[in-house]
Amino acid sequence: MHKSKLGVRVTGKLDGGNPKHASHIREDGENTFTVKPTWEGDPSRCYGLRFAVMAENSGVDRVPVTVNVDWGTPQHMEYKGVYYVNCEGEDDWTERAAKVNGQVASVTFDAEPGVSYLSLAPMYNYSTYLAFVDALAQRSEVEVKLAGKSRHGREIWRLQMPPEETEDAEPVTVVCRNNACETAGNFMIEGMVRFLFSGEPEAVELMRKFTFHFLPMTNPDGVFDGLERDTALEDGANLGRMNTAPDPAHDTIRTSLETIKPKLFVNLHNWMIPDVDGLLCNDELYARRLSELLPPVGKPPRRYHREWYSDTIAEIEDRGDVTLYPMAKLPELHKDSGGTWKDFCRKRFGARAMAVEFPWRGRTVDDMRQLGIALLKAVCLIRIGERETP
């Protein structure tokens, strides 16, 4: 932890923090710090999309703080020009544009007395997730099950709503945090669960026709350790791919899906393309229908990248469409991945399966909750229509 003369301390040694090591944080002057985030491997394997530090102001006045985030390479800096600030105890996060010069993004924010956070995306950490699960465990409308544990013994919970399964209710599975840095899915699941608790007629009807299973944090080790994608800094698993390093978290996802046998599967992500939402669902008409049902949420206006044909990244390359999917250019992703969980569920259980990408730029945490509700309504409405069509 580094402390300026005016009493501001900056550290990444916290749940979800990055970098963890004090040697990666240097004080350059009064309330000015240089921070070097930690990457998994090199830029050919990942984008380095995880950065989060805590600033502790022990004074009584607001203090401007500048953090120079040195990413170590100018690659992928197009995704690192906006950061998010939060004062402890507040629900929402405020966007802050950075000044980007080569491999360094400089962001200035006001550190209020007490604790503030600066992050590349709004934070939702392992402790936040456990508090969410603990609160749900007190309610009769949901069954909380321990699905498994991570390599380091962190808990992977499965939530079932309603707790009683009926013969006519189709199983729906919603998962998030395969990629440790992608926090939007947690806020979307919060919105979905709140809606299903609401008692609104539409929610009651959906709870009658479907049994919902949520896996709100499949990669708790990566989340806690402040990683971008994998379950560990070295030799970790990529939980978004079927062929990956052995890992108990990957085994837990597969075992859970084999138990549930979903007929509808949704994997929540948030890529960093600022003005494009992704609907990756292997079916052109379905993707078009889904995009029509989803309301615009956040700013600026966005377009949908509808990807309805790919089982693997290699197929995108074969079709010459890699330019439509700029986040798929990493050489590591062009290896044989064995497909994704949506491909697994589609082939194994005949499920209507998809992954969605809702980037943070221009959106609040409540926007993400509302997107979660809208998405849940839309996929269920389409599914009901499919079941009722002869």
N, C-alpha and C positions, 0 to 999 in steps of 0.2 A: 504494500500500500504506500502511495506517495502523497505527501502533504505539502501544500504550498504555504507561503508565509502568512496568508490570510486565513488559514485553517481549512482549506478544501482538500479532502483526501480523495484519491482516485484508485480504484482497485477492480480487478476482474475476478478476484477470488471469491466467487459466490455461485449459488445454484444458477446454472445457465450462463455464467460469465465466460468471457473470452477476450483477452488471454488470461490464463490462470497464473502464470508466472510473473512475479514482480519485476524480473529482469526485462520484460517486454513493455514496461511502462517507465517513461523517463520524464522528469520535470524539466522543462526548457526555460521557464521563467515564471513570473507571477501569474498563477492560475492558467498556465499553458503547459500542456502535456503532449508527448508523442507516445502513441500506443501502436504496437505491432501485433495484430491478431495472429492466432495459430491456425495453420491449415492442416487438413488431412492429405498428406502426400504433396503433390505439386499441381500447378495449374492445368495439367493434362487430365487430372482425375476429378477435379472439383473446381468450383468457382470461388471458394473462400467466402461464403455468404453468412458467416457468423461473427458477430462482434457485439459485445455487451459489457459495459462497465458501470460501476456504481460511484457516484460522487457524493461524499459526505461533507456537508458544510456545518461546521461546529459553531459558526458565528450567529448573529441575530439579523444580518442583512443579506439580501439577495446578492450573489456574486457572479459576474460573467466569467465563464470558463471556456477556454478553447482547447479542443482535442484534435490533434493532427493524427489521423488514422493512416498509418503507413502499411499498405497491403503487401509490399515487397515486390510487386510486379505491376506494370500498367495494364496487364491483361484483365478483362472483365470489369474495368472501372465504370463502364456504362451502367452497371447495376448498383453502383456504390456512391451515388451522388445525393441520396436523401437518407436522413437518419431520424430517429424518434426519441423524444424526451418525455419522461414521466416523473412526477413527484410522488413519493411513496404515499399510499393511501388514496390516490386518485385512480379512477377507472380507466380514463382514456389517455392516449399518447398524442403528442404534438409533433407534426413533421417539421424538420429543420433541413433546409437545403445546404449542402456543403460546397465549398470551393475546391474543385478538383484540379490538381496540378501533377500530371504524370501519375505516379503510384500513390500519391498522398491526397486524402480527402480531409479538409479542415472544416470543422463544424464548431460553432459557438452557440452556447445556450446559457440560460440563467440558472444557476444552482441555488435553489431556495434553501433557507435554513432547514437542516435535517438531511434527508437522503433523497437523491435524484438518480435516475437511470438514463443512460444514453445507449442506444442499441440500433442495429441495422434494421430491425423490425420490432414491433411491439412484443414484449416478452410474455411468455406463458411457460413457466418452468415446472420442474418436477414437484416442488412443494405446492404450487398453485393447483396442479392436477390432483394431488392427494387431498387437498382441502375440498375440492370439487366433489371427488368421489366420497369422502367422508360425509359431506352434507347430504348426498343422495342416499347414502346407506340408512339415513334416518327416516326415509319416506317409504310408504307402503306401495307406491305405484311403480317402484323399480326394484329389481333384484340385482345386487352387486355381487359379482363372482370374481375370485382371483383366477385369472386365466393362466398365469405363469409368472416367472421372474426372469430378470435379465441376467447377463453374465456376472454382474456385480450385485445381484440380489435385490434389485429394485423391482417394484411391483407393477405388473401389467394387468389391469382390471378390465372386466367385461361387464357392461351394463345391459340389462334386459328390461324392455318396457312393452307391454305390461308383463309382470312376473309370471303370469299363467299363460301357457301356450294353448291355443285352440286348433282344432284340425283344419279349419278353413282359413286361418290367418297365415299369410305367407311371411317367411323370414326375410328381414331386411338387415344388412350389415353395413355400418358406416365406420370407417377407420380413418385415423390421421396420425401424423408425426412419424411416418416411415422415414422421412427426411427430418433430422432433428431440428433444423433451423426454421421449418415451415409452421409458424404458430397460428396462422389464420384458422386452420381446421379446429383447434380447440375452442375458439370463440364461436365458430359455426355450430359445433356440437352443443355448446351452451345454449345457443338460440333454439336449436332443435328440441332439446330436452325441456326448456322452459315452455315452448309451444305445446309439447305433448302433455305437460302438466297443467296447461291453462284451463282445461275444461271447455274450451270453445267447441262448438258442434263439429267443426272440421277435424279438430284434434281427436275428439271422441270417436269419430267415424274411422279415422286412420288407425287408432289403437284397436278398433274392432276388426279391421281387415288385415292388419299386419302385426307382426311381432318384431320390434326393433332391437337390434343388438349393436352396441357402440363399443369400439375399442379406442378410447380417447388418447392414448399415448403408447404406441407400440415400441418406441425407441427411448425408454427412459434414461439409459446410460448416455446416449448421444446428447439428449436434452440437457441432463445435469452437467455433463462435461463441456458444454458449450461448443459442440461440433456442428458441422454443416449437414452432413448426410449420414455418415456411417455410425456404427455402434461403438467404435473405439478409434483413437487417434491413429493407431497402427494395427493392421490386420483385422479391422472391423468389417462387419457385414453391411452390405447395401440392402436394406430391408424392402426397397422398392422393386427388387429383382428376384426371380425365382432361383437363378444360379448365382450363388454368392458364397462368402466364407461361412463356415458352420457357426451358428450362434443360437442360443436358447430363445432369444426374442423372435427370430425368424421361425423357429419350431413352434412357438406359442401362437403366432399368427396362423400358421398352417393348421395346427390342431384345432384352433377355434373355428376356422372356416369349415373344416371337415365335420365338426360337431354341429354347426349351425346349418350348413348346406343352404346358403342364401339363394333366393330367387331374384333378389335385387341387391347389388353391391355398389357402394360408392366409396371411393378413396379420395380424401380431401388434401389438396396441395395448394401452395401459393408460389408460383414461379415469380421471377423478378422483372419480367417484361411489363413495363408500367401501364400500357394502354390496351392490353390484349388479355381477355379471359379465355381459358382453355377448356374445351369439352372433348375429352378423349374417350370415345365410346363405341368405336368399331361399327357404327351404323349411321349412314348419312341422314336418313329420314328421322331417326331418333334424335340425333344431334340438332337437327334443324328445329324439330318440335320443342326440344328442351330449351334452346336458346330463345324461342318465341315466348315461352312461358316465364322466363326469368326476367324480372324488372331490372332496369338500370339502377345500380346502387353505387354511390360515390362519384367522384369526379377525377379527371375529365371523362367525357364520353368514351366508351370502349367498344371494341369490336370483338367478336368471338372467332377464335381459331378452332374450327370443328375438324377433328381428326377421327375419321370413322373407319380407317382401313388398316391400322398398324398393330401388329402383335409385338414387334420388336423395332428398335431404332434402325436396324439394318434395312427394314422394309421401307422406312421413310427415305433412306439414302437411295435405295434401288429405284424408287419412284421419282427421284430428283426433287423431292419436296423439302429437303433439309432447310432451305431458306425460309420456309413457313414456320419452322420450329427452331428458332435460333438458340434455344437452351439445349439443343440436342447435338451440338457440334463437338463435344468433348470426345477425344479419341477413346477414352475408357468405355464410353457408353456404346461404342460400335462393336464391342466384343459380344460373344454369344451370351445373352442375359437370361435365356430361357423364358422370356416374356415377363409379364407383371402379374400382380394379384388379380387385376380385372380379367386378364386373359385366362388365368387359372380358374376363376369362378365361372367364366363363360363356358369354358370347355368341360370343366368337371361337373358342374351342377346345372348347366343350361341357364345360367343367370343372365339377366340384363345387367351388365357390369360396365362401370365407367370410372375414370379419374377426372377430377375437375381441378382447374388452376385459377385461383382468384387472388391476384397480386394485391399488396397492401397499398400501393401508391394512390393517394387521394381518398383513402377509406379510413374510417374510424373503427374501433373495436365493436361499437354497436352496429355499424354497417355490416360487419362480418356476421354478427348474430342474426341480423335481418336476412342476409344472404343465405345463411343456414336454413332458416325457416322457409324462405322462398324455394330453395333447392329441394328440401324435403317434400314440400307440397307438390312441386312440379313432377319429381320422379315418381311419386306415389300416384298422382293423377294419371300420368301416362300409363303406368303399370295397371291401374284399374281398368283403363280403357282397353288395354291389350287383353286382359283376362275376360272382359265382357264381350269382346269381338269374336264371333264364331270362327 
